[in-house]
C-alpha cells in the first residue's frame, strides 16, 4: 500500500508563494504518474499539475505560468511551487500517485488571504 505524505500548506497573502511537498513511502519502485489536485469548498476536486517520471508535465490553465511541478525520482517525491497566489487558489491540495491504483495523500490546506 503506497502512502503519500504531504507538507507545506498554510496561510499566505495574495501575491505570495508556497511550496508543497509530497513523498511516497512503502514502495521500492519508481512511480510514473504523480501530481497535485485541489478541492475548494463546495467544488469538485480538480487537477492542478501532474508529472511523469520522464519529466512530462501538465498544468491546469488556472495555474499555468504561476506554478511549477517537479519531482525527485530517487525518493518518489513530488513538489509544487506556487507563486503569485490568488484568493481563488484557496483549497485543500492533495498529492496523487498512480501505481496500479490511484493513491491520495491526506490533503494540506492552502489559504490565500490578506
C-alpha positions in Angstrom: 0.0 0.0 0.0 1.6 3.3 -1.2 1.4 6.0 1.4 1.7 9.7 0.4 2.7 12.3 3.0 2.2 16.0 2.2 3.6 19.1 3.7 4.0 22.8 3.0 0.5 24.2 3.1 -0.5 27.2 5.2 -1.8 30.8 5.1 -0.2 33.2 2.6 -1.1 36.7 1.5 -2.2 37.3 -2.1 0.8 37.5 -4.3 2.8 35.3 -2.1 4.4 31.9 -2.7 4.2 28.4 -1.2 6.0 25.1 -1.9 4.1 21.9 -1.4 6.0 18.6 -0.9 4.8 15.0 -1.1 6.8 11.9 -0.6 5.7 8.3 -1.2 6.6 5.6 1.2 6.1 1.8 1.3 7.2 1.4 -2.3 10.5 0.3 -3.6 9.9 1.1 -7.3 9.6 4.3 -9.2 6.1 5.7 -9.5 5.4 7.0 -13.0 2.5 9.4 -12.5 2.4 11.8 -9.7 0.8 15.2 -9.2 -1.4 17.6 -7.3 -5.1 18.1 -7.2 -7.1 20.6 -5.2 -10.6 20.9 -3.8 -12.2 24.2 -2.8 -15.3 24.4 -0.5 -18.4 23.5 -2.5 -16.4 22.5 -5.6 -15.2 19.3 -7.2 -11.6 18.1 -6.9 -9.6 19.4 -9.9 -6.3 18.8 -11.4 -3.6 21.4 -10.6 -0.5 19.8 -12.2 0.9 16.3 -12.9 4.2 14.9 -14.0 5.6 11.6 -15.2 9.0 10.1 -14.4 10.4 11.1 -17.7 9.7 14.8 -16.9 6.5 15.4 -18.9 4.2 17.9 -17.1 0.6 19.1 -17.4 -0.9 22.1 -15.8 -4.4 23.5 -15.3 -4.9 26.7 -17.2 -5.7 28.5 -13.9 -2.2 27.9 -12.5 -0.1 27.8 -15.7 2.7 30.3 -15.6 2.4 30.7 -11.8 3.2 27.2 -10.7 6.0 24.6 -11.3 5.8 20.9 -10.6 9.0 19.0 -10.1 10.0 15.6 -8.7 12.8 13.6 -7.2 12.5 10.1 -8.8 15.0 8.7 -6.3 12.6 9.5 -3.5 9.3 9.1 -5.3 8.7 12.7 -4.2 6.8 15.5 -6.0 6.8 19.2 -5.3 4.6 22.1 -6.3 6.0 25.6 -6.3 3.2 28.1 -6.4 3.8 31.9 -7.0 1.6 34.9 -7.3 -1.0 33.2 -5.3 -4.6 34.4 -5.5 -7.6 34.0 -3.2 -9.1 31.6 -5.6 -6.2 29.3 -5.1 -7.5 28.6 -1.6 -8.3 24.9 -1.3 -7.2 21.6 0.1 -4.3 20.3 -2.0 -4.0 16.6 -2.5 -0.9 14.7 -3.6 -1.7 12.0 -6.2 0.1 9.0 -7.4 -0.8 6.2 -9.8 0.9 2.8 -9.3 -1.5 0.2 -10.4 -4.2 2.1 -8.4 -4.9 5.6 -7.6 -3.3 6.8 -4.3 -4.1 10.1 -2.5 -2.5 12.0 0.3 -4.4 13.3 3.3 -4.5 16.8 1.9 -2.9 20.0 3.0 -4.8 23.3 3.4 -3.7 26.3 1.4 -5.4 29.6 2.3 -4.7 32.8 0.4 -6.0 35.8 2.2 -4.9 39.2 3.5 
